[in-house]
Amino acid sequence: MEKKNIILYTPGNVNVKENTKVSFSNNSADVCLNKRSQEFYDAMNEQYNVVAWCCGKYGQHEYSRELGEAWCIFVQQFLAKVEKNKLPIDFAIQMFGHPVMVQPYPYFIFTDLIPWGDMSILDTVHFPLITKNYVHEQDKVYQNATGVMCFTPLSRYLTKNYHKVSSKRITTICTGINGHVQNNYLKNPEKLILWAGSNFEGKGGKELLQVFRKIRSVDPEYKLVFVGVDFEISEPGVRTYPFLHGTDLHILEELFEKAMVFVMPSFRECSGLVFFEAMARKTPIVVPTRGGMAEIVRRTGCGEIAIPGDVNSIYEAVMRVISDEQTYKRYSEAAYKFSIENTDWKIVADRIDNAITCWLDNKFEKIPVDYNLY
């Protein structure tokens, strides 16, 4: 069967293949987004013919309405070039809700969105009804999409109510990642706690350091590694690495395999691809209440949930994972089971294609609320 011709938007820059005739990179794009963007591009280019690609996000990590609107001008120039080249386009796919504009083609959004701001309500309410009394600049982008695919049940619920997306236009499909170990892989971890992120304080680095001191007072053999931290932490057992990319990614991959547990108690987290990458190596996870991973943990038992900023909550969650060998094995196998059944890129691409095909054919009843297996 002949592949569909699509436009693809990713939040970071990618290396395109020869079949991509028009490409539009962003010199100021956040390099932290390049790896996930490349993986998504490669997976979609296997499933479809990506004839045009554009970096659909402005050059900073945090949200900015002004920069988003400014970047739209460049995206419109990209679309003009697509039209000038007379490229046949069946539809477009946007990873996340960028650019802040409605496309001239049928388009689909692949996202793990949660609203910006204080999400502490998630400490006690698993699915809070968060709405707004104003028009958000991305409302039309979501409402006019032919379909929206959210990574987690929480993201689906929040996106539906925050941007007022019709139920028939939204579903749940977890993102893919690379690096799954084989099913018979024997997890033999070191006494290593791993954290990886781009915002030390915002992703709970300070609190995890306090937790580690308590753990090390009980068992001084434990070590803690922070990846994505560009400063040294002069404490016994602690090591930091800067953000790893390119040829240095093997270091992170090895750490995922060695780690006893992956912990990132963020104060706000969408889903966190690093959690899925840890799970792919049979590494249990400790996730924050304030993000989409908490519901996955509740449904699968692949880790524990902690309240961001609460050192005792984080400490108790970590200890529940690492204190008993048999219990640890259950966490480890549950983590891998969810990962291999939902985050293999071929599985993800097939689910995306199934949902898109049904949306385009107006067969809404054939699209499940949630494609993920738990």
Summary of the structure (lengths in Angstrom):
residues: 374
radius of gyration: 20.5
end to end distance: 31.7
largest distance: 66.6
contacts: 1271
relative contact order: 0.12
helix: 40%
strand: 16%
